[in-house]
Amino acid sequence: MDIRDLISRLEKIETEARDKSEHGVEDSVGRLIEDLIEEDLENERVFAKEVSKYIDDKIENEIIARAIKNGTIAKG
């Protein structure tokens, strides 16, 4: 189950709680939804940062390897 499915199910529970005037449950589920979304966004930012770093490192290594191969820089 992915995060979207989980949030969708929680939103249904939140709506049912609202319809039954169970405000405590509604508030708790709402906070849980917000926490899940924030956690997912943070994980996405961390992942994007790691991917960017990996790509930068690969590009840098490729440039250095090509420069060494064609003699632009000396292998040290």
C-alpha positions in Angstrom: 0.0 0.0 0.0 1.4 3.4 -0.9 1.0 6.7 1.0 -1.8 7.9 -1.3 -3.9 4.8 -0.5 -3.3 5.2 3.2 -4.2 8.9 3.2 -7.3 8.2 1.2 -8.5 5.6 3.7 -7.7 7.9 6.6 -9.6 10.7 4.9 -12.7 8.5 4.7 -12.4 7.7 8.4 -12.0 11.5 9.0 -15.2 12.2 7.0 -17.1 9.5 8.9 -16.0 10.9 12.2 -17.1 14.3 11.1 -20.5 13.0 10.0 -20.9 11.4 13.4 -19.7 14.5 15.3 -16.8 12.6 16.7 -14.5 15.7 16.8 -11.8 14.1 18.8 -11.4 11.3 16.3 -11.7 13.7 13.4 -8.9 15.9 14.8 -6.6 12.9 15.6 -7.0 11.5 12.1 -6.5 14.9 10.6 -3.2 15.3 12.5 -2.1 11.8 11.5 -2.8 12.7 7.8 -0.7 15.9 8.2 2.1 14.0 9.9 2.2 11.3 7.1 2.2 14.0 4.4 5.0 15.9 6.1 7.1 12.7 6.6 6.6 11.7 3.0 7.6 15.2 1.8 10.7 15.1 4.0 11.6 11.6 2.7 11.2 12.8 -0.9 13.5 15.8 -0.2 16.2 13.5 1.2 15.9 11.1 -1.7 16.1 14.0 -4.2 19.2 15.3 -2.5 20.8 11.9 -2.5 20.0 11.4 -6.2 21.4 14.8 -7.1 24.6 14.1 -5.2 25.0 10.8 -6.9 24.4 12.3 -10.3 26.9 15.1 -9.6 29.5 12.6 -8.4 29.0 10.4 -11.5 29.3 13.5 -13.8 32.5 14.6 -12.0 34.1 11.2 -12.2 33.2 10.9 -15.9 34.7 14.3 -16.7 37.9 13.4 -14.8 38.1 10.0 -16.5 37.8 11.6 -19.9 40.3 14.3 -19.1 42.8 11.7 -18.0 42.1 9.6 -21.1 42.7 12.5 -23.6 45.6 13.9 -21.6 44.0 17.1 -20.5 45.0 16.4 -16.9 47.6 14.0 -15.6 46.7 11.0 -13.6 47.9 11.6 -10.1 
